[in-house]
Amino acid sequence: MKNFQKAKKRISVSSGESVRIIRELQELSQNELARLANIPQSTISAIENGRVNLGIERAKSLARALRCHPAVLVFPGWDVENENAA
């Protein structure tokens, strides 16, 4: 087991990109996610494309619909190990 190294992060992901990635992994369209989260499809598009901030309340609604923790959407690039070392 000592031959393995922890994978290094190669890209940064925004909150909107995180929403898009999780939505696509669950094979949901923006319209389907909009219905599940009770958020207009146009707002989901704007979030995914960085034109509108996600915000806490929207993050909670989207997280419920995507069955993930809101922090996954709000803080997609959070590095716990580096934060604890600070």
N, C-alpha and C positions, 0 to 999 in steps of 0.2 A: 504493500500500500504506500510506502514512502516514495515510490517512483512517480506518483501522481502530483500534479500541481493544480492549484485552484485556477479555474478559468478566469481570464482577465476580461473586463468589460471592453468591448470594441467600439460601441457606439453610444451616444446619449439619446434618450428618448424623452420627448415632451409629454405632457399630460394628454394632449390631444392624440398624439401618436399611440400612447398607451391604450386609450379608449378604442382606437381603430384596430390595433393589434388584437386585443382581447375580443372585440366584437367579431373580427374576421375568424379568429381561432374557433369561435363558437358558431361560425357559419350563419351569423345574423346579418340581415341587411340593415341599413340605417333606418328604414321604415319600421322593421320589426323591433329594433331597439327602442325607437321612439315610442312605439305603442307600449312596450314593457316598462319603460322608465317614465312614461307620461311627460315626455319632453318633445317639443316639435322636431321633426326631422331636419328642418333647416338649422335649428340650433345645434343638433348633433353634428351636422356637416361643418358648421362654423367652428365648433370645438375641435373637431378632428383636424381642421385646416389652420388652426391657430388664430382665427379671427375673433374668437370669443373666449374669455377665460372660463375655465371649468367651474370654479367656485365650489364651496363646501356642500351646499344643498344639492346642486346638480351632481356632484361626485357621489353623494349618498344615494340618490335616485338611480344613477347609472350603475353603481356598485351592486345595489339590490338586483337590478335587472341582469347584470353580468355575473352575479353570484361570486363576487370577489370583495375584498376589503377595500374601503374607500382610499386608504393610504396607497394602494397599488396604483390608483389613478392619479392621486394628488402628488405623490412623491415617487415617480417611476424610477428615478436614478439614485435613490437613497442608498448609500453604502454604510450599513450598520457598523461594520468593523472599523472603518476609518473614522466614523463619528465617535465611537467609543474610545478611540485612541486619543482624540483631541482633548 
